[in-house]
Amino acid sequence: MVAPSSVSHDANGSKRTRPFPKPGAEKQTIERKVPQVIDLTNTSEEEEAVEQQIADEVEQQIEVLVPAKNQVSIFSFLNLCATSAQEVAQKEVRNVEDSREQLEKDMESVSLRDTAPHVMGMKDTDEPKPKGTTDQPKPRTGSWGPFSWFNNSSSNPVEASGEDKDDDDSSAEGKLFGDLQSLPASTKGDIAISGGTVKTTDFAGCADKSVAVRSVAASDVNVETIVENKVRDINDAGKMPDIEEGNEASQEMIGGGTSAESRRLLLVNQLRTAIATQGRYDLSVADISAALGDLLNESKEHEQAVKLHRDATVIYSTKKGDANTITISAKNRLGQVLEDAGQFDEAISTYYGVMVMQRALKGDKDPATADALVQMAIALRGQGDYTQAIKELKRALKVYRESLGDSDEKVSTTVDEIASLYVTIGDFEKSAAILEEVVKLKAATMGMRSDAVAVTMISLATTYECSEQFDKAMKSLKKAYKIYTELGGYSSEKATATLNRIARLYEAIGDFNRASIAYLGVLRGRKINLGDDHLQVGEIYYKLGHSLRKTGQLEKALKCMKESLPIYVGKGVEMYDVEMIAEVMHEMALINKEKKFFTEALRIFKQELSVRRKIGQPEFPLVARTLNQLGLIEYELKNNSRALRYLVEALTIYQERGEHGVDCAEVLVNAGLVFQSVKNQARAIDAFTEAARIFEERGYNEDNPHLATAKAGLAKMSSNKI
């Protein structure tokens, strides 16, 4: 299911910070005042029109894509695995001379080739190891910790894990990125998609020469070096030099530094001067205190910001009186700063005082009184008191409608936020009913082809997604997309963002053919709006590649990943971007695995594992996922000892986390296959039995391929015994 949102969203899917409102009784009033101009159930014609609109636009670049008994605990099973792993390793040592030729082929140094023929299916070239190198996998004892294959400091040609020296990352200089040297500067690397082409990024034109793609492809740079440099840069970012008071060089540094720091120093000096010359309670002191408080609040120094705004409010109240508009504005600002500081009780009390004052000055029916009620609702929402927040918003809504009329923007905005609060508390049916009425209200007052209607359509789609009504969600998103294309064109930012929501929804319901088509449209829009090498373009290349892999179009999927990876390597500045490097590598490895390029997949999975550990990602779930894939690849390559070590390490992670779910069961199935391969039927039965129990306890049947494999393994061994 698409990730639910507890608040309303705009076209980009980002949260809106406006107040949360909700009407229950108001629904009938809206129906009475606004004619039923839209029949939301009659959508067949509009649905077909939007579908045709999307298809016609995308067709210019792409043809439509065609798309239990004998239970064994995890703990006892791991102990058995440890013993069995040693037995398998010793057996492989005894037979190493007979299988030396196969091992040399398995452990050869393989990189992504510089040319497309390898990607299209050409075989790798053998690279024999030096004479005298012997494969001697050593049995592993004790705990199953991280393997030594990624330890660059090792000088031993045969590691404890049984890996050859050429598997050491220190000798794998630029192996993953070697093929990036061949990426074109213009149209040579175009991605051909079913008869159409999507232009690739001109990677040679990276603005940041220090991280340009060509430096990534250099033979003396490997993936670990790139990741370490990026992590160091991210950690160093934002560090401010120490500023010594009275030090002229430091003061000059401030003057030449960030404008925020310069302004802060200026305001501090002005505040000192004003207090010294005008006195502590002068209005100029209040003005400077409020400005300095805002600056500190932006810098997340909430405690000092609250103190300054309190001082300013006291001065305004003393000098101008509580009824003065400046004093009321200062109290409102104090409430907002208190919210940012997490002091919701005091913020609510402050807003309540403002509401009482506005009501005394202007009456119950004045919009200013409703504004104060909305501010109270925002604070109540932050405090988690959603029910009371809804009540305050309903009171505000009643005032807005009576004083401003149904056509005022504050009315529809407040109703939007009430519906969003109902999403937050899980009442999706009521939220959808409210938003449907808001659509009618906005269409009647602003016209159906208005931005405001599209915004509410997207909020309505989010509500439908949360309640798993995906068909209705898709219809709402397509209507919003149609509005945005008519207002700004197919490549406008809002149309592109809405199409991205459509693509993600298709992906969530498993329709990867249509998801691929939609992502192509998103890719076109983002390239036009952001440029060819923007990080968001890299993200869409990744998502497009993932969808293409799911539809079996492996060649095109790999090309998309090869477009995405250099963008993240060259442009990434946040930790998320470094994590995405590992994600892209994971997809590339999966693609090679599905193409039966097991040695290539093995090498990329190893580099992915090294990247994840270097950036400090938790072992669960991503590291365990990669270890499982490594074990499966080694099993395919008949390296049973190494396969078992990877799988046992993955199982150890699941055991330590207490995560004995379907992911753990999948690893158990793979371990059972390894034991079955080495004729250790007792351990294989244990693994298959435990895996089958986990799947069945969670309601899976034999339609699940892993459960079917476990059952088939058990049946085969039972027949062998007979």
C-alpha positions in Angstrom: 0.0 0.0 0.0 1.1 3.6 -0.6 2.6 5.1 2.5 -0.3 6.7 4.3 -0.3 10.4 5.2 -1.8 11.7 8.3 -2.1 15.2 7.0 -3.1 16.8 3.8 -0.6 16.9 0.9 0.1 19.2 -2.0 0.9 18.0 -5.5 4.4 17.1 -4.5 3.2 14.9 -1.7 4.8 17.1 0.9 3.0 17.9 4.2 1.1 21.2 4.6 1.5 23.1 7.8 -1.8 24.8 7.8 -4.2 24.2 10.6 -6.3 21.0 10.8 -10.1 21.5 10.5 -13.0 19.1 10.3 -16.8 19.4 10.0 -19.4 16.9 10.6 -22.6 18.9 10.9 -21.3 21.4 8.4 -21.5 18.9 5.6 -25.3 19.2 5.3 -25.0 23.0 5.3 -22.6 22.9 2.4 -24.9 20.7 0.5 -27.7 23.1 1.1 -25.8 26.2 0.0 -23.9 24.7 -3.0 -25.6 23.0 -5.9 -24.5 19.5 -6.7 -22.6 20.4 -9.8 -20.4 17.4 -10.0 -21.3 13.7 -10.0 -18.2 12.1 -8.6 -19.5 8.6 -9.4 -19.8 9.3 -13.1 -16.1 9.2 -14.1 -15.9 6.9 -17.1 -15.7 9.6 -19.7 -13.1 11.7 -17.8 -11.2 8.5 -16.9 -10.9 7.6 -20.6 -9.9 11.1 -21.5 -7.1 11.2 -18.9 -5.9 7.8 -19.9 -5.8 8.8 -23.5 -4.1 12.1 -22.6 -1.3 10.3 -20.8 -0.9 7.7 -23.5 -0.8 10.2 -26.3 1.9 12.2 -24.6 4.1 9.3 -23.6 3.7 7.6 -27.0 5.9 10.3 -28.5 8.9 8.8 -26.7 7.8 5.2 -26.0 5.7 2.4 -27.3 3.3 1.1 -24.6 5.2 -1.4 -22.6 3.9 -5.0 -22.5 4.2 -5.4 -20.3 4.0 -28.1 11.7 5.8 -30.9 13.3 9.4 -31.3 14.3 9.7 -27.6 15.0 13.2 -26.3 15.5 14.0 -23.0 17.1 16.1 -20.4 15.3 18.6 -20.5 18.1 19.2 -24.2 18.0 19.2 -24.2 14.2 22.0 -21.6 14.2 24.1 -23.8 16.4 23.5 -26.7 14.0 24.4 -24.4 11.1 27.7 -23.5 12.7 28.8 -27.1 13.0 27.5 -28.0 9.5 29.3 -25.0 8.0 32.6 -26.4 9.3 31.9 -29.8 8.0 31.1 -28.4 4.5 34.2 -26.3 4.5 36.4 -29.2 5.4 34.8 -31.3 2.7 35.6 -28.5 0.2 39.2 -28.4 1.4 39.6 -32.1 0.7 38.3 -31.7 -2.8 39.9 -28.3 -3.7 42.4 -29.7 -6.1 39.7 -31.5 -8.2 37.7 -28.2 -8.4 40.5 -25.8 -8.8 39.6 -24.8 -12.4 36.0 -24.0 -11.3 37.2 -22.0 -8.3 39.5 -20.0 -10.5 36.7 -19.1 -12.7 34.4 -18.3 -9.8 36.9 -16.0 -8.1 38.2 -14.2 -11.2 38.3 -10.4 -11.1 35.2 -9.3 -12.9 34.1 -5.7 -13.5 31.2 -4.1 -15.3 32.5 -4.0 -18.9 33.2 -0.8 -20.7 31.1 -1.9 -23.6 27.4 -2.7 -24.1 27.9 -6.2 -25.5 28.7 -7.6 -22.0 25.5 -6.0 -20.7 23.6 -7.5 -23.7 24.8 -11.0 -22.8 28.4 -11.5 -23.9 30.5 -13.8 -21.7 33.2 -12.5 -19.3 36.8 -13.1 -20.2 38.7 -15.3 -17.9 41.4 -13.7 -15.9 43.5 -16.6 -14.4 45.1 -16.0 -11.1 48.9 -16.1 -10.5 50.6 -19.5 -10.3 50.9 -20.9 -6.8 47.7 -19.4 -5.5 45.6 -22.0 -3.8 42.0 -21.8 -2.7 41.8 -23.1 0.8 38.6 -22.2 2.4 39.1 -22.3 6.2 36.3 -23.4 8.5 34.9 -20.6 10.6 34.6 -21.0 14.3 32.9 -19.1 17.1 30.4 -16.3 16.2 29.6 -15.4 12.7 30.7 -11.8 12.5 31.4 -9.6 9.5 33.6 -11.2 6.9 37.2 -10.2 6.2 36.8 -10.0 2.4 36.1 -6.2 2.6 39.0 -5.6 5.0 41.6 -3.6 2.9 44.3 -4.0 5.5 44.6 -7.8 4.9 47.8 -8.9 3.2 47.1 -12.6 3.4 46.3 -14.1 0.0 43.8 -16.5 1.5 41.3 -14.8 4.0 39.7 -16.6 6.9 36.4 -16.5 5.1 37.8 -18.6 2.3 37.8 -15.7 -0.2 40.8 -15.2 -2.6 43.0 -12.2 -2.4 41.5 -10.8 -5.7 38.2 -10.5 -3.8 39.8 -8.0 -1.5 38.3 -4.5 -2.1 41.7 -2.9 -2.0 42.5 -4.6 -5.3 39.0 -3.9 -6.8 39.9 -0.4 -7.8 37.0 1.1 -9.6 35.6 -2.3 -10.6 32.0 -1.3 -10.2 32.4 2.1 -11.9 34.8 1.0 -14.6 32.1 0.9 -17.2 31.2 4.6 -16.5 34.1 5.6 -18.7 32.2 4.5 -21.7 29.1 6.5 -20.9 28.5 9.0 -23.8 28.7 12.7 -23.7 25.6 13.2 -25.9 23.3 10.7 -27.6 25.5 7.6 -27.7 24.1 6.2 -24.5 20.4 6.9 -25.3 18.0 4.4 -23.7 16.0 2.7 -26.3 12.6 1.8 -24.9 10.3 -0.2 -27.3 10.8 2.0 -30.3 11.3 5.3 -28.6 14.3 6.9 -26.9 14.8 8.7 -23.7 18.0 10.9 -23.8 20.6 10.1 -21.2 22.4 12.6 -19.1 25.6 14.3 -20.3 27.6 13.1 -17.4 30.8 14.6 -18.7 29.3 18.0 -18.1 29.1 17.8 -14.3 29.6 21.2 -12.8 31.5 19.9 -9.7 34.7 18.8 -11.2 35.9 17.3 -7.9 33.2 14.7 -8.1 32.7 14.5 -11.8 31.8 11.1 -13.2 35.1 10.7 -15.0 36.9 10.8 -11.7 34.6 8.1 -10.4 35.5 6.0 -13.3 39.2 6.5 -12.8 41.1 3.2 -12.2 42.6 4.5 -8.9 39.3 5.2 -7.2 37.0 2.5 -5.8 33.6 2.6 -4.4 34.8 2.6 -0.8 36.9 5.6 -1.3 34.0 7.5 -2.9 31.7 6.6 0.0 34.3 7.5 2.7 34.9 10.9 1.1 31.2 11.6 0.8 30.5 10.6 4.4 33.4 12.8 5.6 32.1 15.7 3.6 28.6 15.3 5.0 29.9 15.1 8.5 32.1 18.2 8.0 29.2 20.2 6.4 27.7 22.7 8.7 30.6 22.9 11.1 31.2 26.5 12.0 34.7 27.8 13.1 35.1 28.9 16.6 34.6 32.7 17.0 36.5 34.4 19.7 35.1 37.6 21.1 37.4 40.5 20.4 39.3 38.6 17.8 39.4 40.8 14.7 40.1 37.9 12.4 37.2 36.0 13.8 34.9 39.1 13.4 36.0 39.4 9.8 35.2 35.8 9.3 31.7 36.4 10.5 31.3 39.4 8.2 32.4 37.2 5.3 30.5 34.2 6.5 26.8 33.4 6.5 24.3 36.3 6.5 22.5 34.7 9.5 25.6 34.8 11.6 26.4 38.4 10.6 22.8 39.5 11.3 22.9 37.7 14.7 26.0 39.6 15.7 24.6 42.8 14.5 21.3 42.3 16.5 23.2 41.4 19.6 25.3 44.6 19.4 22.1 46.7 18.7 20.3 45.1 21.7 23.2 45.9 24.0 23.4 49.5 22.7 19.6 50.0 23.0 19.5 48.7 26.6 22.4 50.9 27.6 21.1 54.1 26.0 17.2 53.7 26.0 16.6 51.5 29.0 15.4 47.9 29.5 11.7 48.6 28.7 12.0 50.8 25.6 10.0 49.8 22.5 13.2 49.6 20.5 14.5 46.9 22.8 11.3 44.9 22.2 11.6 45.3 18.4 15.3 44.1 18.5 14.5 41.2 21.0 11.7 40.0 18.7 13.9 40.1 15.6 16.8 38.3 17.4 14.3 35.7 18.8 13.1 34.9 15.3 16.7 34.4 14.1 17.5 32.1 17.0 14.3 30.2 16.4 15.3 29.6 12.8 18.6 28.3 14.2 16.7 25.8 16.5 17.8 27.7 19.6 14.3 27.6 20.9 15.0 28.2 24.6 16.7 31.5 24.0 14.1 32.5 21.3 11.3 31.9 23.8 13.0 34.2 26.4 13.5 37.0 23.9 9.9 36.8 22.7 8.5 36.8 26.2 10.6 39.9 27.0 9.3 41.6 23.9 5.6 40.7 24.7 6.0 42.1 28.2 7.4 45.4 26.9 4.7 45.8 24.3 2.0 44.9 26.8 3.4 47.5 29.3 3.9 50.3 26.8 1.0 49.8 24.4 -1.6 47.8 26.4 -3.0 44.3 25.8 -5.6 45.5 23.3 -3.1 47.0 20.9 -2.7 45.1 17.6 1.1 45.0 18.0 0.8 43.3 21.4 -1.7 40.8 20.0 0.6 40.0 17.1 3.6 39.6 19.5 1.5 37.1 21.6 0.6 35.2 18.5 4.3 35.0 17.5 5.2 33.9 21.1 2.7 31.1 20.7 4.3 29.9 17.5 7.8 30.0 19.0 6.5 28.0 22.0 5.1 25.4 19.6 8.5 25.1 17.9 10.0 24.6 21.4 7.5 21.9 22.1 5.9 23.8 25.0 2.3 23.2 23.7 0.5 23.8 27.0 1.8 27.4 27.3 1.3 28.0 23.6 -2.4 26.9 23.9 -2.8 29.2 26.9 -1.2 32.1 25.0 -3.6 31.6 22.0 -6.5 31.3 24.3 -5.7 34.7 25.8 -5.5 36.2 22.2 -8.9 34.6 21.4 -10.5 36.1 24.5 -9.1 39.5 23.7 -10.2 39.4 20.1 -13.7 38.3 21.1 -13.9 41.1 23.6 -12.7 43.7 21.1 -14.6 42.5 17.9 -17.2 39.9 19.0 -17.8 36.2 18.6 -18.5 36.4 14.8 -15.3 38.2 13.7 -12.8 36.3 11.6 -10.0 37.5 13.9 -11.6 35.4 16.7 -11.8 32.4 14.3 -8.1 32.9 13.5 -7.2 32.6 17.2 -9.3 29.4 17.3 -7.4 28.0 14.4 -4.1 28.8 16.1 -5.3 26.9 19.2 -6.2 23.9 17.0 -2.7 23.9 15.5 -1.2 23.7 19.0 -3.7 21.0 20.1 -2.7 19.0 17.0 1.0 19.3 17.9 0.1 18.1 21.4 -1.7 15.1 20.0 -5.2 16.2 21.2 -6.8 15.7 17.8 -10.4 15.4 19.0 -10.2 18.9 20.7 -8.4 20.3 17.7 -11.3 19.2 15.5 -13.8 20.9 17.9 -11.9 24.2 17.8 -11.7 24.1 14.0 -15.4 23.4 13.7 -16.0 26.5 15.8 -13.7 28.5 13.5 -15.4 27.1 10.4 -18.8 28.3 11.6 -17.5 31.8 12.2 -15.8 31.9 8.8 -18.9 30.7 6.9 -21.2 33.2 8.7 -18.9 36.2 8.4 -17.1 35.5 5.1 -19.4 33.2 3.1 -18.8 29.7 1.6 -16.8 31.1 -1.3 -14.0 32.4 0.9 -10.7 30.6 0.8 -10.5 30.3 4.6 -13.7 28.1 4.5 -12.4 25.5 2.1 -8.9 25.6 3.7 -10.4 24.9 7.2 -12.6 22.1 5.8 -9.5 20.6 4.1 -7.6 20.6 7.4 -10.6 19.0 9.3 -10.6 16.2 6.8 -6.8 15.8 7.2 -7.3 15.4 11.0 -9.9 12.7 10.4 -7.2 10.9 8.3 -4.8 11.3 11.3 -7.2 9.6 13.7 -8.1 6.9 11.1 -11.6 7.9 10.2 -11.1 7.7 6.4 -14.7 7.4 5.5 -15.6 10.7 7.2 -12.5 12.4 5.8 -13.4 11.3 2.2 -17.0 12.5 2.6 -15.9 15.9 3.7 -13.3 16.3 0.9 -15.8 15.3 -1.7 -18.0 18.1 -0.5 -15.0 20.5 -0.6 -14.4 19.6 -4.2 -18.0 20.5 -5.0 -17.7 23.7 -3.1 -14.5 24.8 -4.8 -15.8 23.8 -8.2 -18.9 25.8 -7.8 -17.1 28.9 -6.5 -13.8 28.8 -8.4 -14.5 26.6 -11.4 -13.6 22.9 -11.9 -10.3 23.8 -13.8 -8.7 25.6 -10.8 -5.6 24.8 -8.8 -7.6 24.7 -5.6 -9.8 21.9 -6.9 -6.7 19.9 -7.9 -5.2 20.3 -4.5 -8.3 18.9 -2.8 -8.4 16.1 -5.4 -4.9 15.1 -4.3 -5.9 15.2 -0.6 -8.9 13.1 -1.4 -6.7 10.6 -3.2 -4.5 10.4 -0.1 -7.6 9.6 2.0 -8.6 6.8 -0.5 -5.1 5.4 -0.4 -5.1 5.2 3.4 -8.4 3.3 3.3 -7.0 1.1 0.5 -9.6 2.3 -2.1 -6.9 2.4 -4.8 -9.3 2.7 -7.8 -10.9 5.8 -6.3 -7.5 7.2 -5.4 -6.3 6.7 -9.0 -9.4 8.5 -10.4 -8.8 11.5 -8.1 -5.2 11.7 -9.1 -5.9 11.5 -12.8 -8.5 14.3 -12.5 -5.9 16.5 -10.7 -3.3 15.6 -13.3 -5.7 16.6 -16.1 -6.3 20.0 -14.4 -2.6 20.7 -14.0 -1.8 19.8 -17.6 -4.6 22.1 -18.8 -3.3 24.9 -16.5 0.5 24.6 -17.0 1.2 21.9 -19.6 2.4 18.3 -19.4 5.8 19.2 -18.1 4.8 21.7 -15.5 6.1 21.0 -12.0 2.6 20.3 -10.5 1.6 18.0 -13.4 4.9 16.1 -13.1 4.6 15.8 -9.3 1.0 14.4 -9.7 2.1 12.0 -12.4 4.8 10.8 -10.0 2.0 10.1 -7.4 0.2 8.1 -10.1 3.3 6.1 -11.0 3.9 5.3 -7.3 0.3 4.2 -6.9 0.6 1.9 -10.0 3.8 0.5 -8.4 2.1 -0.1 -5.1 -0.7 -2.1 -6.7 1.7 -4.1 -8.7 1.0 -2.7 -12.2 4.6 -2.2 -13.2 3.8 -1.8 -16.9 1.8 1.3 -16.3 4.1 2.5 -13.6 7.0 2.4 -16.2 4.9 4.5 -18.6 4.1 7.0 -15.9 7.7 7.2 -14.7 8.8 8.0 -18.3 6.5 11.0 -18.2 7.9 12.0 -14.8 11.5 11.6 -16.2 10.7 13.9 -19.1 9.2 16.6 -16.8 12.0 16.5 -14.3 14.6 16.8 -17.0 12.9 19.9 -18.4 12.3 21.5 -15.0 15.5 20.5 -13.2 18.2 19.5 -15.7 19.6 16.2 -16.9 21.8 15.5 -13.9 19.6 16.6 -11.0 19.3 14.2 -8.0 15.6 13.9 -8.6 16.3 12.8 -12.1 18.6 10.1 -10.7 15.7 9.0 -8.4 13.3 8.6 -11.3 15.9 6.6 -13.4 16.2 4.3 -10.4 12.4 3.9 -10.0 12.0 3.4 -13.8 14.7 0.8 -13.8 13.0 -1.0 -10.8 9.7 -1.1 -12.6 11.3 -2.3 -15.8 13.1 -5.1 -13.9 9.7 -6.2 -12.5 8.3 -6.5 -16.0 11.3 -8.6 -17.1 12.9 -5.9 -19.3 16.4 -6.4 -17.8 18.5 -4.7 -20.5 16.5 -1.5 -20.2 16.4 -1.7 -16.5 20.2 -2.0 -16.3 20.7 1.0 -18.6 18.5 3.1 -16.3 20.5 2.1 -13.2 23.7 3.0 -15.1 22.2 6.4 -15.7 21.1 6.8 -12.0 24.4 5.7 -10.4 26.7 8.5 -11.8 24.1 11.2 -10.8 24.1 10.1 -7.1 27.9 9.6 -7.1 28.5 13.0 -8.8 25.8 15.1 -7.1 25.0 13.5 -3.8 25.7 15.7 -0.8 23.4 14.2 1.9 23.6 10.8 3.7 20.4 9.8 1.9 22.2 10.2 -1.4 25.0 7.9 -0.3 22.4 5.4 0.9 20.8 5.6 -2.6 24.2 4.6 -4.1 23.9 1.3 -2.2 20.2 0.9 -3.3 21.1 1.4 -7.0 24.0 -1.1 -6.6 21.5 -3.6 -5.1 19.2 -3.2 -8.1 22.1 -3.6 -10.5 23.1 -6.8 -8.8 19.6 -8.2 -8.9 19.4 -7.5 -12.6 22.7 -9.3 -13.2 21.4 -12.2 -11.0 18.2 -12.5 -13.1 20.3 -12.4 -16.2 22.4 -15.4 -14.8 25.5 -13.2 -14.6 26.3 -14.6 -11.2 29.9 -13.6 -10.8 29.0 -10.0 -11.8 26.1 -10.0 -9.4 28.3 -11.4 -6.6 30.9 -8.7 -7.0 28.3 -5.9 -6.9 26.5 -7.4 -3.9 29.8 -7.4 -2.1 30.5 -3.8 -2.9 27.0 -2.9 -1.8 27.5 -4.7 1.5 30.8 -2.8 2.0 29.1 0.5 1.3 26.3 -0.1 3.7 28.7 -1.0 6.5 31.0 1.9 5.8 28.1 4.4 6.1 27.0 2.7 9.3 23.6 1.4 8.3 22.0 -1.0 10.8 22.5 -4.7 10.2 18.7 -5.2 10.1 17.1 -5.2 7.6 19.3 -4.1 4.7 22.6 -5.7 5.5 20.8 -9.0 6.3 18.9 -8.7 2.9 22.2 -8.4 1.1 23.8 -11.3 3.0 20.9 -13.5 2.0 21.5 -12.5 -1.7 25.2 -13.2 -1.4 24.5 -16.7 0.1 22.1 -17.4 -2.7 24.6 -16.4 -5.4 27.3 -18.5 -3.8 24.9 -21.4 -3.8 24.3 -20.9 -7.5 28.0 -20.9 -8.1 28.4 -24.2 -6.1 30.4 -22.5 -3.4 28.5 -24.1 -0.6 30.8 -23.2 2.3 30.8 -19.5 1.5 27.0 -19.7 0.9 26.4 -21.1 4.3 28.5 -18.6 6.0 26.6 -15.7 4.5 23.3 -17.3 5.3 24.2 -18.0 8.9 25.4 -14.4 9.4 22.0 -13.2 8.1 20.2 -15.6 10.4 22.2 -14.4 13.3 21.1 -10.8 12.6 17.5 -11.9 12.6 18.0 -13.8 15.8 19.6 -10.9 17.6 16.7 -8.6 16.5 14.1 -11.2 17.4 12.8 -10.9 13.8 11.5 -14.3 12.9 9.3 -13.2 10.1 9.0 -14.1 6.4 12.4 -12.6 5.6 14.1 -14.9 8.1 12.1 -17.8 6.7 13.4 -17.0 3.2 16.9 -17.3 4.5 16.1 -20.6 6.2 14.8 -21.9 2.9 18.0 -20.9 1.1 20.0 -22.5 3.9 18.0 -25.7 3.5 18.9 -25.7 -0.2 22.6 -25.5 0.6 22.3 -28.4 3.1 20.4 -30.4 0.6 23.1 -29.8 -2.0 25.8 -31.2 0.3 23.7 -34.2 1.2 23.2 -33.1 4.8 19.5 -34.1 5.0 19.1 -33.7 8.7 20.0 -30.1 8.7 18.1 -29.5 5.5 14.9 -30.9 7.1 15.4 -28.7 10.1 15.7 -25.6 7.9 12.8 -26.4 5.6 10.6 -27.3 8.6 11.3 -24.1 10.5 10.8 -22.0 7.3 7.5 -23.7 6.5 6.2 -23.2 10.1 6.9 -19.5 9.9 5.2 -19.1 6.6 2.1 -21.0 7.6 1.8 -19.2 10.9 1.5 -16.0 9.0 -1.2 -17.3 6.7 0.8 -18.1 3.6 -0.1 -21.0 1.3 1.9 -22.9 -1.3 1.3 -20.1 -3.8 4.2 -18.5 -2.1 7.4 -19.7 -4.0 9.5 -19.9 -0.8 7.0 -22.0 1.1 6.5 -24.2 -2.0 10.3 -24.7 -2.2 10.4 -25.7 1.5 7.5 -28.1 1.0 9.0 -29.6 -2.1 12.4 -30.1 -0.3 10.7 -31.9 2.6 8.7 -34.1 0.2 11.8 -35.0 -1.8 13.8 -36.0 1.3 10.9 -38.0 2.7 10.7 -40.0 -0.6 14.5 -40.6 -0.5 14.2 -42.0 3.0 11.5 -44.4 1.8 
